Amino acid sequence: MPLITWMYLRGKCANCQAPISIRYFLVELLTGLTFLGSWLHFESRSPALALVACLILSAFIVAIFIDIEHLIIPDEITIGGMVAGFLLSAVVPELHNVTDRAEALKLSGLGIVVGGGIVYLILRGGKLAFGKEKIEFESETKVIFTETTLKLPDKEVPYEELFHRKTDYIHLFAKTVELSDRCYFNTTLKLTPTELHIGEEKFDPEQIPQMEVLTKEIILPREAMGFGDVKFMAAIGAFFGWQAAIFSLMWSAVLGTVLVLISLIFRRREWGSKIPYGPYIAVAAAIWLFLPQNLQSMWIDYLSIFTQIITGKAF
């Protein structure tokens, strides 16, 4: 019905004629197609598995569009997904290609730990290696700190996009720092979520509504991945197990690389740069969900051999 009414109204509100975004039509269409695909693919194995697949895919669709627009994946999907995945593993153990409920719960719990743990290690390693972004200007340039955003010459960045943890900070050397009641010259400036340091003086950032700075460069905090991706991968592990989480992680990287290459070929660099990592994880996990059982088994066997080699049990 949403598809029919959108087309009947030609994408406009019946009362005020305001345009209705085509995104609503596409989301409804995508949801319907994935539900149909789930039933056709899983009904012969287990109607309950088909219903759970519909639930998982609807959560993926919501996560993809929210992450693209707002750069977050809500806890209702990630943490809620961990809980739902663990509980539903007991109800529908076929999610893990087993029939024993206790074994399915064991695989789900291991999937939470391994899926979330691996991405957390990547996040921490990426933070150490790529956790800072230096922006250099051709000459002394004005940078404005407001109560909510950092205003650079070409863009405004909300602090919530810069400060993901208490240890994140903005750092620069300023020719001048202008506050409402004083001015500083040739000094360092460091701003964290809780403290502002200008030279040797320390302030509460909430007491400084605006600050103008002249500088040649500024160092901003940067994230390799968001913590929402950690929780999202843990939720995927809860539903499908640790082998599926590793599959999703590896193939999400492949999907991201392919999109970047396509964007370079068509000279549309923004295609790859504007999409966060969560959608790639969701698409890779959806591929795993529809992967034939024999291919899933091959992947699981491959990982088993790999872990035996690492632990020395294969020799």
N, C-alpha and C positions, 0 to 999 in steps of 0.2 A: 504493500500500500504506500509506503513512503516514496518508493520509486515512481509509482504511477501518479501520485499527487504532485510530485515535483515536476514531472514532465507535463502534466495537465496544466499546471500553473506557469509553465515555462520558466521555472526558476525564480518566480517573484511571489511576494506575499499577496494573498487575495485581497487584503484590506488596504494596505498602503502602497503596494507595488514595489516595495523595497526588494532588492535582489537577495535571493537565498543562495549562499555559496554552494558551488558544485561539490565542495568537499563532503557535504552531508549526503548527497546522492551517491558519491563514490564510496563512502564508508558503509552505507546501507547495502550497496551492491556487493562490496568486498565481503561483508559479513555474511550475506546470503549465500554467496558462492562458496565461502569456506565451510559454512554449515552443510551445504549440499555435498561438497567434497568429503567432509568428515563422515557423513552417513554412508555414502557410496563406498568409501575406502574401508570403514571399520564395522559396518553393520553385520557383515557375514561372520566376523570374529566375535564381536560382542556389542550389542546395542548400548550397553552401559559405557563401553570404551568410546563409542561414537559420541555420546552425550558429553563425556568428559573432554573429548577433543574439541567439541564446540565451545565449551567453557574456556579452555586454554587459548584457543585461537581468538575468541572475542577479547580476552585480556591482552593478547599480543597486539591486536588492532588498536585498542585504546592506548596501550603503552607507546606504540609507534607514533601516533598522531600527537599525543601530549608531549612526548620527548622532542619531537621535531619543532613544535611550537613554543614550548616553555622550558626545554632543556632539563626536564626532570621526569622521573618515573615515580608516580605516587606510591607511598608505602602500602596503600590498600592493594596494589597489584603485586609489589615485591614481597613484603612481609606477609601479606595475606596469601600470596601465592605459595610461600614456603609452608604455611600452616595447611592450606587446602591441599597442596601436593602431597604432604605427609599423610594426612587423613584419608585422602582419596586413594592413595597407594594400597591401603588396607581394604578399601571397598572394591577397587578395580585393580588387582595386582597385575593384570595384563599390560598396564602402563610400562612395566619393567620386563615384559616378556616372560613372566613367571606366573605360576598359579598359587603358590604358597603365600599367604598374607603376611606371615612373619618375615619371610625373605624379602617381600616387596617393601615392607617398612624399613628393613635393614638397608636395602639399596637406596631408598629415599633419603634416609638420614645421612648415608655416606655421600649421596649426591649433593646435599646441602653443604656439607663440610668441604668437599673437594671443589665443587663448582664455585662457591663463594670464596674459598681460600685461595684458589689459583688466581682469580681476578684481583683479589685484594693484594696479593704479592706483586702482580703486574702494576697495580695502581701505585703501590709504594715505590717500586723500582722506577716507574715512569716519573714519579714526583721527584726522586733524587736526580734522575738524568735530565729531565726536561721540565722541571718545575718552575723555571723562571723564563720570562720573555722580556728581552731588552728592546725598547723602542727608542731609536735615535732620531733627533731632529737636525735639520741643516743649520739652524741658528737657535739662539735663545727663544723659546716658545712658551706661551702662556698655557698652563694647565690649571684647571679649576676643580677643586674638591668641594662638592656640595654635601648636603646631609645624606643624600641617597645615591649619588652617582659621581663618577670620575669623568670630567669633560676633557677629552683630548681634542686636538684640532679637527680631526675627521670623524669623530664618533663619541658617543656617550656610553659608558660601561657601568651598569649598576654594581654596587659593592657586592651584592649577593652572587654575582657571577665571578667575582674575584676571590672572595673569602669563603672557602669551603671548610676551613679548620682554623683553630685559634692561632696556629703557628704561621699562617700565611701573612705576607706583608707586602706593602708597596714601598719601594726605596728609590731615592734620587738625591743628587746634589743640586741645590738650588742657588741661583744667583740672587734671587729675592724670594721671600715668603711674606705675603701680606695677609694679616688677620684683620679683624674689624677694629682692633685697638692697638696694634703694634706691627712692626715690620722687622724682618731678619735679613741679613745679607751673607752670601757665600757660606752656606751651612748645609748640613745633611738633613734629610727628612725621612722618617720611617713611620708608616701608618699600618697598624694591625687592627683587627676587629675591636680591640679593647683599649688600645693606647696609641697616642700620637707623640712622636719624639721629634723635636726640632732642636738640632744641636744637642746640648746637655739638658734641655728642659723637656718635661713630660706633661702631657695634657690628656684629659678625657675627651675623646673624639665627639661625644654627644654634646659637649659644651662649645664646640667650634662649628657653627652652622655653615660657614663658607670660608674657603682659603684659596688664594690665588698665588701661583708659583711660576717663576721663570726658570726654565731648565733646558739643557741640551739633550738629556736622555732620562728615561724612567724605566725602572725594572718592576714588572708586574708578576704576580703569582700565576701559575698556569697548571692545569690539571691534565694528566695523560688520559685518565678516565674518571668518571664520577663515581661516588660511593653507591649511587643508585644502581649502577651496572653490577656492582658486587652483589647486592641483594637480588637483583634480577636474575643473575646467573645461579645464585643459590636456589631461587624459586624453580628455575628450569631443572636443576639437579634434583629437587624434591619430586618433581613430576616424572622425570625420565631416567634419573640415575647419573652417576658421575661420568660414565662413558659418553652419554649424550651431551653433558655439559662441556666436556672437552671438544667434542665434535662441533658444538655450537660456537665455541670460542675460536677454533681454528678456521671454520668456514665463514664466520662473520668477518674475520680478517681478510679472507679471500674476496668476499663480496665488497668490502670497503675498498680494496685495492682495484678491483675491476671498475667500480664507479669512478674512482680517481682517474684511472687510465682513460675511461670514456670521456670524462670532463676535460681532460687535457687534449684529447683528439678533437673534440668539438669546441675547444677554447671556451669552455664554461666551467672555470675553476671553482666557481661558487657552488656548483652542484654537489661536489664532494665535501667542501669545507663547511657547508651549512647544516649537514646532517650529523647529529650526534651518534654515539656508538650503539645505543640501545636498539634502534631499529634493525641494525645489521644482526645483532644477537637474536632478536625475535624472528627474523626471516630465516636465519640458519637453524634455529630450533624448530620452526615450522617445517623446514625441509627434512629434518630428522623425524618428525612426527609422521610424515607421509612416506618416508623411505621404506622400501620393501623389507620384510623381516630378514631375508637372507643377507641383505647388505648391512643391516644393523648388526646381525650376528658376526659378519666378517669384520666389521669395525671393532666390536667388543673383543673378538678373538685376537685381533691385531694388537689392541691395547694390553690384553693379558700377556701376550708374548713380550711386549715392550717392558711392562712392569716386572716381569720375571727376569729379564736381562739386567735391568737396573738394580734389582735386589740381589742378583746373583743366583737365583733359584733355577735359572735355565742351564746352569753349568754343573 
